[in-house]
């Protein structure tokens, strides 16, 4: 299981943006090259078929333009993974989760092999979600409703968490068995930290089955729970329609979860709420705690820089850091880190309320292991993307693309962490500071350019803005390529001097 998610409500972020971020991690022993592309309306499929099964659907004829960061190889379908459409709706799909056997017995996954002869239609999954939803919605709420309708009609072959956001709201959707689902809106003043485990802890059925202000679910979920005896609550407080224990009813809490999942949520909450006791013998929450809250209010406003650190983190400052010097050899490899070797990309999607719709959405993109890289900002509402992030070689390593350069740097630097970490830290600082500066400069120049256009020149205005955004993306990519090349040169030189067969004549005479 893979991926880690961090969601930040608009009142919890430093500038009032909604922020959704996810590490797209591949399965054990696999590595999926990534690219950054734009899907034009004419390129959106109408008669859609997936690769994993026999799912087929006729899609609407009015898709909008959207930008995504999918896999390069198409052996497992489109796998759009992260995207923003021209209406500034963002999606990240998916956070792989799990539900318990009782749920799967009551509502099995919808599976069909390719050998079914095309007669049986399977459900859909991660490879399909963004393609089926993002091009057809104008708000996050519409996205949840469309996704829920598709789940109820066609079903899914796996358990997933899906994030959908716009400038006002962030919604987190979790699939429950083959056809059921739940969704909660992240409170504006909160963040949510989600590993590969069913995360939503409570659901307000009074709201979900009526006004749907902050909760949604499949229409028959209450009856489904009662019919199949899924309610585990012992007290009336946790059995009320406004406080239903969804994690207990649908989720898992296994010893493996305590190693692989809960430590990641624990570390993110530890970082964003540092005044709590997280490490003492009487700490309320420990790395293996199975009852961490799904969301909570941070102690200070959260920035993109905070998100970048957390999504590439490896339990720094604890005995569990694989690169650390405290603890023991066992403790330093006890838990699965957030920034892991199998990360394909991290995309942090920031929807900014103080900017015009044309340049409101930013996609902060990094490729490869987050411990050795940093996300750079790219505008989403463009017609094309820079070749350095777009034209990733699918199989062979190459310094012509950001993905492979970052992979190479990580492998070299990992073996010499303390000797190369200074260069890595400087690179991260440089990428974030340059990106923030470029965005600020671009936003101001766009405002000046658009103000100079005639009020009735809407098409010209849009074309001018998109051109300026594309130019800014190219500027970012050009600078990023040069800076990443410098980092590669640095870690290669340092690590070359530290090879085990290194020898100098002066070494001999000094013995």
N, C-alpha and C positions, 0 to 999 in steps of 0.2 A: 504494500500500500504506500501511497506517496502523497506529496503536496502539503503545504501549510498555508493557512489563510489568516489575514489580519484586516479587520474592518474598523473604520473610524468615522463616527457620526460627525455631522457638520459643526455642532457646538463643541465637540471635543477636539477638533483640529485647530491648528494655529491660525489659519486664515479663513475659516468658515467653509472650507471645501468638504465634500464627501470624498472619502478615500477608501478604495478597496484594493487589496494587494494579495497576491498568491504566488507562492513558489510552485512551478510546474515541475515536479520531480518524476523521473521515469521509474519503472519497476526495477527490482534488484538485478544488477548486472547488465542493464541496458542504458543507452544514452541516445536521446532523440535530438538531433540538430533542429534549430529553430530559425524562423525568418519573420520579418515584419512586412506585411503586404496590405494593399487596399483591395476590397472587393467592390467593383462597380455594379450597379443594378443589372446591367446586361450580362454580367458574369455569374450572377446568382442562379443556381440551378432551379428549375421549375418542377421537373419530374425527378425527385430525389430518392436515391437508394444508398443505404449504408454498406460498410464493408464487413463489419463484425457479424451480421446476421442477414435476415431477409426483409428488413424494414424498408418499406416504400411509402412515399407520400407525395401528393401533388401540392406544391407550395403556391402561395398567392402570387399574383402577377404584378405586384406593386412594391418590390423590395426597395429599401433605401441603401445608400452607400455606407460602408463600414470598414474600419481598419481592424486587423486581427494579427496575432502573433502565433501562427500554427506550427505544427511539425513540418519539416521539409519533405520527409518521405511520406508517401501516401499509402503505405502498406496497411495502415490501420485507419484509413479514412481521413477526413479533413482535419479533425481535432483542432478547431480554431482556438481553443484554450482561453484567450483573453481578447476582448474587443470593445470598441466604442463606435456607435453609429452616428450619423450626421445630426441626429436629434439630441446628442449628448447623453445617451443611455449607454451605460457600461455593463459588461458582463464578464464574469470569470467562471469557467467551467472545466473541470469540476474538482471539488474536494472529495476524494474517495473516502467513504465512511462505511460503517457496517451496522446491520440491524440483527436482532436476535433470532434464533431458530423458530420461536413461536410466531413471530411476525411472518417469516418466510413460509411457514406451513399454512398460514391463513391466506396470504396473498403472495404466491410464488413469483419469482422473476419470470418475465416473458422472453423465452429463449427459442431460437430456431436456427439450426445449422444451415450453411449454404447448400447442403445436400438435400434440403427439404423440397427441392424442385420448384421453388418459387411459389408454392401453394400456401405455405404457412407464413404469416407476417410476424416477425419478431418485434420486440420492443426496441426502443432507441436508448442510446447511452452517451457517454462523454464525447465520442467522436461527432455526435450530431447536434448537441444541445444549442450551441450558439448559432449555428446555421439555421436551425428551425425557428429561433425566437428573435434574435437581435435585429435582423433586417425589417421586422414588421411591427415594431413597437415604438412609441414616442415617449413613454414614461416607464420608470421601473415597475410601478404597480401594474401597468399593462403587461409587462414582461412576465411577472409572476402569474397573472391570470392566464396568459397564453400557454406558459409552460405547464401550469396545473391542468389545463384543459387537455393538452396533448398527453400528459401522463395518465389521466383518467381514461382517455380513449384508446391509446396504443400501448401504454405500459412501458417499463424499462427492464433491461436485463442485468442491472447492477444498482448498487446503492451509491448515491452521490449527494453532495452539497453544492448548490449553485448560488452564485452571488449576482444580484442585479441592482444597479444604482442609477440615480440621476442627480441633479443638482440639489434636490431636497431630501431624498430618501435613499436608504440602503436596505435591501431585503435579502434575507438568507433563507433559501429553500432547501429542505431535506426530503429525499424520497423515502417512503416507508413501504417496503415490499415492492411488489410489481406495479401497483396502480395508485397507491395512496401517497399523500405528501402533506407536509406542514411548512409554514413560513412565518418568520417573525421579522419585523422591522427593527433594525438596530436603533435604540434610543439616540436622539441627537447628541446627548451629552455623554455617550458611552463609546467604548470600543468592544469588539468581540475578537477573541483569539481562538482559532479552531484548528486542531490537528485532525488526523484520520480517524475520527470517532464522532458518532452522532452527538452534536453539540448543544442544540436547543434544549434547555433544561425544563422549561415550563411553557404551556400554551394556554391562552385565555380563550376558551371555547365560546364564552358569551360574546366576545368581540369577533372571533374568527367566523362564526356562523351567523353574524348579523352585519354590523357596520364595517368590519374589516379595516379598522383604523391602524392597528399595529400587529394584527395576527390574521393569518389565513390558513386554510386547510381544505382538503377534499371534502365535499359536501356530506359524505356518509361516514366520516371518520369516527364520530361518536358511536354510531351503531356498530361499526367495525370493531372498535375496542370492546364494547359490551358483549358482542356475539362471540368473540374469540378469547375472552377472559385475559385481556392484556393489561388491565389496570393493577398495578402493584402497590398502590398507596395504602398505608395502614391507618392514616389519620384523616379526618374529615377536611382538615385544612388543605392537604395535598390531593384531595379527591373532589374539590369544588370545581365547577365549570370554569371558574376564572383562574384556577391555579392547578392545572393538570400536569402531572409529572411525566412529560414525554420521554425524557431520557431513560427513566426507569421502565416505561412501558415498551419502548421500541429499541433502545440502544444496547450496548454491551459494556461490561466492566470487567475485563479479563486480566490475568497477570501480564499478558502480552501488551495490553493497552497501557499498563503502568510503566512499561519499558519504552514502548514505541510512541505513545500518543500524549498522555497527560504531562510528561516533563516539558514538552514544547509549549503547551498552554501555560503551565506554571512559570516558565522562564519569561514569557512575554508579559504576564501579569506582574511578575516580580519586578520587571524593568519599569513598567508604567505606573506601578503603585509601590514605590520603594520604601515607604515608611512602615509598611506592614512587616511583621516578622515572618519571613519565608524560610529561614535556615535554622532557627533554634530548635531545641528538643521539644518545645511546646508549640511550635508553629501550627497555625490553623490549617495551612495548606503546605503540603510537601510535593516533591516531584512526582510521586506515585499516587497522589490524591485523586480519587475518582469522582469527587463532587465539586470540582472547581466551577464557579459560576460561568455561564455562557458569555455574559457581558458585564462590564462594570465601568464606573466613572474613573478616568485617569486623574492623577494628582496634579498634572499640568497639561497644557495643550500639546497635542501630538503633531509633529512635523513629518514631512516626507523623509527627512534625514533620520528620524527615529524609526520610521518604517523600514528604511534601507538597512539600518543596523540590525534590527530584529530579524528581518527575513534572511540575513546572511549570518546570523549569530550561531554560536556553538557553545553556549553556556559559559561565556566569559565571566570571570569573577567567582566561579563555583568550583567545587572539586570534580565536576563532571565535564570540564573542558578538555577535549581530546588533544588540544595544543597547550594545555596548562601545565603548571608545575606544582600545584597543590593536590591534595588527595592522594590516591594510589593509582597504580597501573590499571586496577580493576575499575575504580570509580570513574576514571577519565574515559572509559569506554562503556559505561553502564547504560547510558540512554542515547537514543537516536537524536542527533543534533537537528536544528532547524535548517541551517545552511549545510547541505550535505553534498557529497561528491556527485550524486545523480541529478542535481538540479539542472534542468534544461534552460529555464528562464525564470525571472521574476518580473512581473508586470504590475506596477502600481498605478492605478487609474484615478486621477484627480480631476474632479469636476468643480470648477471654480465659479462661485456665484457672482463675483465682482467683475467678471469679464463678459464681453458680448458673446452671444451664442457661437459665433464663427470660430473663436479661438478659446472657448471655455474649457475644452477637454485636453488634458495632457496624459500621455502614456509614458511613465518612467520605466524604461526597459533595461534589463541586464540579462546577459546570457551566461550560463555556466554557474559554477559553485559560487554562492554569494559571499563566502568568506574571502574571496580573492578578487572581487570586482565591485562595481557600484552602478546603480541605475542612472541612466541619462534621460532627460526629458525630450519627448517628441510630440508634436502636435498631431492630433488624431484626424482632424477634418481637412484632409489633403487628398490629392488625386493620385499620388504615387509616393513611394518611400525610398530612402537612400539605399543604394546598391550594397553598401557595407553591411547593412542589417537585412537586406532583402534577398540577395543572391548567395545564400549559404550553400556551399557544396554539400550534397546529401551524404556522402560516404567518406571522402578523403579529407584529412586535415589540411588546412590551407591558411596562410596568413592574409588572404584576401577578404576574409569575413570576420566580423566581431565574434561570432560564436566560437569558431575554431581557435582564434587567438586567445580568448579567455580560457578555453579548455586547456590549451598548452601551458599558459602561465600557471594555472592552478596546479597542474601535475608537477611542474618543476618546483614551484614555491612550496608546495606541501611537504616535500622531503627536507626542506631547509627553512622551517617556519620562522625561527628566531632571526636568522640571517637575512631573510627577505621581507619580513613583516613591515619594516620601516618604509620600504618602497611601496608596498601594498597600501598601507595607511595613507601615504602621501597621494597615491593615485586616487583613492576613494575621496579624499578631501578635494582634490583638483576637479574630479568629474562633477561632484555635487555643486561646488562653488561656481564652476564655469557654466553648468547647466542652469542654475538659478539666475545667474547674471544674464545669460542669453535670453531666457524666457522674459525677464523683466524688460530688457532692451527691445525685444521683438514686440511684446504687448504694447509698449509705448509707441513704437514706429507704426504699428498697424493702426492704432488710434489716430495718429496724425494723417496717415494715408487715407483712411476711410473718411475722415472729416473733410478732406479736400475734394472728395468726389461729389458729384451732383446728387441731390436727394432722390432723384428719379432714376438713377443709374444703378438699380439693384443688381442686375447681372454683372455689370462692371465691378461693382463693389465686391460681390462674392468672388469674382475671378481674381481681383487684386489681393484680397485677403488670403485666398488659398495659395496664390503664388508666393506671397510673403511667408506663409507658414511653411511651404515646401522649401523655400530658400533657407529658412531658419533650421529646418531639419537637416538639410544638406550641410549647413555650417556646423551643426552639432556633430554630425557623422564624420566630417572631415577632421575636425579637431580631435574627436574621440579616436579615430584611427591612428593619428600621429601620437597621441598620448599613450595609447595602448601599445603601440610599437616600442615606445621608449621604455615602458614597463617590462615588456618582453625582453628587450636588450639587457635591462638591469638584472632581472632575475636569472637570465641565462648566464650572464657574466659571473654573478655571485655564486651560483650553483656549480658552474664549471670549476671554479677555484676550490670547491669543497668536495670534489669527486674523490672516491675512496682510493683511487690509484694515483692521486696527485703526488708529485715528487719534485723537489728542487735541490740542487747541490748544497745550498745553505742549510737545508734540513739535515743533511748528513753530518755536517761539521758541528751542528748545534747539539747533537746527541751526546 
